[in-house]
Amino acid sequence: MAHIKTVLLLGGLVFVNARLASALATEQPAVQAYGDVDRSCREWTDGCVICVKTTEAPPSCSTPGIACQPQGVICKSPGAPTPPR
């Protein structure tokens, strides 16, 4: 009987993890990829990581603090639109 309970519990955990993965897949792109979504933004942040894009180099991002809780990504420095690559 304990074996059946274990199997049911594990099956439930797999189902919950699959639903969580699906929900996370519909969220915003990673902060590092935000520059690909908003091509006119030169600097963006999620409150933990700050990314900067220049014309001379690919975007560069800071390293987050160990206990930082990221928020939604926002553009802090909109600029002139850049053409797609």
Secondary structure, 3 states (H helix, E strand, C coil): CHHHHHHHHHHHHHHHHHHHHHHHHCCCCCHHHHHHHCCCEEEEECCCCEEECCCCCCCEECCCCCCCCCCCCEEEEECCCCCCC
